[in-house]
Amino acid sequence: MSKTDNTPRVSIDAETAEGREVSLSLENMTKVYDDGDGGVVAVNDFDLDVYDGEFIVLVGPSGCGKTTTLRTVAGLEQPTEGRIIIDGKDVSGQEPRERDVAMVFQNYALYPHKTVRGNIGFPLEIRKYPQETVDERVVETAEMLGIGELLDRRPSDLSGGQQQRVALGRAIIRDPELFLFDEPLSNLDAKLRIEMRTELNKLHDRVGKTSLYVTHDQAEAMTLSDRVVVMNDGEIQQVDSPEVVYGKPTNRFVAGFIGEPPMNFFAVTTEIHEDGVTLTADGFTLELPASVGEKLEAWGGSTERLDLGVRPEAFRDIALLDEEPPAGSTLEAQVMVVEPMGPAKDLAVRPTSRADDEDAEFTARVDNDSGASVGETIRLAIELDEIHLFDAETGRNLLV
């Protein structure tokens, strides 16, 4: 098994790592499913250290291997290669019950015949804790989760959010070394998901346990995590803080996956000259500073065909600016669609020279005061310090 050419950024700042133990270590973990035809690689060479108390979120499209990774850590799957080390112990071959982990599932998995009290206390009951201890810890856990008044109800009498809190309580009461979350909020409506994200953040601050969380929702990934692990095709693409993953994506996949609306991409030709770099797309031209040329020359690859990446929020409606933007940072575009978004507007636009070409359409997010309307031509400026350039072949971001 081998990784792609896009070396992932697996980093943690020195302040975060100083004095902290590694709680979970996945060493070159690979999982292959036998399909009778050579096998399907679900997770390939996954290598990650998680520090004590960290909240790590695995995010990526369906089928990228994030849930398989979580299930393998839990012991529900066995790795084909590599090791899983929890609290300094190699647990790669151990059964789930032998690992000090607690898992919260997407479907809550509550016992319908048991009350909230019985569901939360069940993990202690099967471990033969004294009933007095069970009762005391159930009440303590329920109060922490704000469901103390629901202890005598059954799951069928609870809302989705209340059921999720019960599932969390059942995990918390065990006081495990590691919490595992498998898309626990995906069955909730949008408003409740936002509320539960806030509750999970508060809960993690109180409990302080190491957590590994799987989701396909990038909003959850960016708001919950200390570090985000972006996955695709079974491999790590980037591991870093939410701010770095968003602002300095290591490759085109990460850049396109993280961000809403997604990043715009333009095929460009590049000319490096003494004063800087000229990027020519089909419909506009940009002039970049000499520092960009230095990075491209240091890279040493072919600059004949690169992909320019511009996030929608990196565009500005020139009509709202106090000063004319620098030469070589603007373009004219025809507005095709206007979507009011409260404090901003999302515009679907096309360069005026390609107004009839649907393939030329891209998204610009401008201030709500913009008077842009459908059918009109708008002048846009691009914040040049927010752009990205990607190798068209490997997808590597050349400016990070």
N, C-alpha and C positions, 0 to 999 in steps of 0.2 A: 504494500500500500504506500502511496506517496501523496504528499500534499500538492496543491496547485502551486503555480509560480508566484501567486499573490501572497507573500508572507504576511500573516496576520499580526496586528499590533496587540501583543499580550502584555499590557503594562499596568502598573499601579503606582501611584505617586509615592515617593519616599516617606512622606508624612503618614500616609495611610498604612504602609507596610511596617513601619518602625515599631518594634516591640510586640508585634502580633504573630501568633502562631498560625501555621497553615492548618485549617480545619478539614478541608477536603482537597485531595490531590487526584486528578485524573491523568494518568501517565500513558500517553500514546494509545488511548483506548480506541479500539475498532470493534464494530459489530457488523457481522455479515449474516444475512439470512439465506438459507439454502433454498433456492427455487428450482433445483433440478437442472439448471442451465448455467452453472458457473457461479451462482450466488449473487445476491443483491447487497451492496455495501450501503448500510443505513447510516453508519457513523464511521468516519475515516480519520484515524490518527489524531484523536481529540486529546489535547494536552493543555491542562489548566490547573492552576493553584488558586484555591479560594481561602481567603483569610478569615480568621475567627470573627464572627459577627457580621460579615459582609452579606449584602443582599445582592445576589447575582441573578440576572434575568437572561434566559436563552430566548432569542427571538429570531424568526425567519418564516419563510412561506411554508405552506403545508407540504409535508414530505421531506423537509430539510434535515430531519434527524434529531430535533430537539426533544421530542417526547421519548424517543428511544434512548437518548442519553439519560434522561431523568429516570426512566424505568430500569436502566442498567445500574445506575447509582443505588436505586432502591432495592435491587436484587431480584426484581421481577424478570429481568433478562440477564443472561450471563455474557460477558464480553468475549469476543472471539480472540482478541489480542489485547495486551495492555493490562494495567493495574488500576484498582480503585482503592484509595487509602483514606480512611476516615479517622480523624483524631489519632493519627500516627499508626493505625493498624491496617494491614492489608486485608480487605474484606472481599476481594474479587470472587472468591469461591463460596462465600457464606450465603445462607438463606436469608430472606428478608427479615425474619424474626430475630436473627442474630446481629443485625445491624442496628445501631442506635439512631434510627431515622423515623420520622413521622411524615406521612404523605397525605395531602389534601387533594381530592380528586375533583374533576369537572362536574360530576353528577352528584356530589355530596356523599353518596353511599351511606345514608343514615338507615338505621334499623326502624322500620315503620311501626313495629309493635312496642318499641321502647319510648319512654318519655325523653325529653331533653336531658333530664338528670341522668337517665340510664344510658343514653348515647354518649354523653360527655364522659361519664365515669367508667364506661365499659373497658377501655384499655387498662385501667388499674384493677378492675375486678378480675379480669382473666389472669392478671399477674399476682392474684391472691393478696392484694393490699388489705389491711384491716378496714372494715366498713366505715369506722369513724374517720379514718384518713381519707377514704374515697369521698365521703360526704363533705368534708371540710374543703378538699381541693376542688370539688365540683362547684361549690358555691363561690369560691375564690375566683375560679376561671370564668364562670358565668358572669360574675360582677365585672370582671375586667373587660368582657366583651359586650356589656350592656344588655344582657339577656337574663338577668337574675330573676325577673318576674315570670319567665317562661319555662321554668324548670319542670313543671308538671304537665306541660303540653306535649302532644305528639307531633311528629314532623308534618303530618297532613294539616295541622292547624296553624302552620307557620308560613310566613311569606318566604320568597326566594332568598332575600337578604338575611332573614333570621335563620333559615336552614344553613346558609353558608357560615354564619357565625357559630352554629352548633358544630359543624364540621371542623372549623378552626379550633374550637374548644377541645374537641376530642384529640386533636393533634397536640395542642399546647399542654394539656394536663400530663402528658407523658414526660415532659421536660427532656426532649431528645437532644442529641448532639447536633442534628441537622434536620431542618424542615425542607420538604419537597412539595412544590405546588404545581399541579398539572392543569393549567388554564382554569383556575378556580372561579373566575368571574364571567366566563363566556356565556353562561346561561342567564345572566341578569340583564335587565333592560339598561339602556344607555345611562340614564340618570343614576340608577343604583350602582352601576359599575364605577362611576366617578366617586360616589360616596364611599364605596367599599375600598377603592384605591387609597383614599385618605385614611380610612380605618386601618388598612394594612400597614401603612407607613407609621401610624401611631403605635400599632401593636408591635412592630419590629423595634421601634425605639424603646418600648417598655421591656420586651422580652430579651432583645439583643442577641438572638441566636442566628447562627449561619443559615442562610436560606438560598435555595436554588429554585427558581420560578420559571415556568415555561409559558409562553404566550405567543400568539401571532399578532397581537395588538401592539403596535409600536408606541402608542400613548402610554400603555401600562409599562412597557419596557423603559421608556424615558423618564417616567415620573416615580417609579418604584425603586429603581436599581441604584446601587453604588457603582457597579460596572455592568455594561451590556455585552453579551456574547451574541454577535450576529452570525447566523449559520446559513449555509446554502449547500445543497447536494451532499449533506453529511459532513461538511468540513467547516471549521471556524474561518470566517472571513475577517473579523476584527473583534478585539476585546479591549474595551476602554470605557471611560466615563461617558455618560450620555452626551455631555457637552462636546467631547472630542469626537465621538462617533458621528455626531451631527455636523460639527464644524470642520473636521479633518477626516472624512471617510477615506479609508485606505485603498478602496477600489471602486469601480463603477457600480458593482452590485450593491454595495453598502450605500453609496450615494443615492441610488435610485430607490432603494427599499426604505430607508429612513428619511422621513420628511413628508408632510402633508400640506398642500399638494406635493407630488414628487418632483424631484429635480428635472429640469429641462436639459436635453442633450442635443448638441449640434455638431455635425461633422465639419471639421475645419482643416484648412491647410495652413502651414506655419512658415513664416519667413523671419529668421533671426538676423538682425542688423545691429549696427553700432549703438543706436539709440534705444533699442528695445526689441519687441517682437510684434509682428503684424499677424493677426489671426483673420483669416478670410472664410466666412461661412457663406452659404447660398442665400444671400439676402441682406448681409451686413458685414462690416469690417470693424475689428477692434484693434487698438494700439495698446500694448502692454509694456510695463517698464523693463529696464535692462535686467533687473533681478530675476525675472521670469526666464529670460534668455540664458542666464547663468545656470539656473536649475536644469533647463533642458539640455544644455551642453554638458553639464556634469553627469546627467543621466546617460547620455551617449547613444541613445536609440534613434530610430528614424522618426523625424518630425514631419514627414510628408503627409501623414494622415493621423490626426488626433481627434479626440472627442472633447468638446467644450461642455462643461457642466455649469449651469446657472440655476440656483434656486429661485422660485417665483418671487420670494421676498427680497431678492437682490436687485429687482427692477424698481425704478422710481419714475413717477409721472413728472416729466420735466416742467409741466405747467405749474406744479406745486412747489418747485424749488426756488430758493431765494437767489441763487446764482446759476449761471449757465454751467453745466457740467464740463469736465475736461474734453477736449477734442479726442475723438477716437473711442469714446465710451457710450455712444448713443446709436439709436436706430429708430426708424419710423415703422409703425405697424398698424394694420387695420384691425379694428375691434370686431370680433365675431360673436362673442357671448359676454355678458356681464352678470356675475353672480355676487350679490351683496352678502357680505359675511360679518355684518355688525361693524366692527371698527375698521374693516378693510373690504376691498372688492377684489375678487378673482376675475381676471380678464383672460378669455381665450382669444389670442391674437395671432396674426400672420404678418411677416415682413411684407411691406407694400409691394415689393417686386414679385412676391409669390402669393398674392392675396387669393388667387383661385386654386391654390394647392393645399388640400387638406393635410398632406404630410408635413407641411411647413408650420403647422399650428403649435403654439406653445402657451404656457400659462405665466401671467405676470400678476403678482399680488401688489396692489397699490393702495394708498391711503383712501379712506372712505370719502374724503373731500374731492377726490378726482371726479371730474365731470365727464369721463369717458362714457360713450354710449355706442350701441351697436351700429356698425356701418361707418363710423368716423375713423379718421386717422389720428393716432396718438404718438407723441414723441416720448420714447423711453430712454432713460439712462441706466447703465449697468454699474453697480458697485464693483470695480475691478479687483479690489482686495478680497472679494467674496467668491470669485470664480474658481473653477477647478479644471484641470486638464488631465485627460486619461489616455493612456496608450490604447489605441483602438484594438490591438491584438490581445493583450493580456488583461486590460481593464485597470491596470495599476494607476493610481493617482500620482502624477508627476510633481505636484506642488506641495506635498506633505513630507 
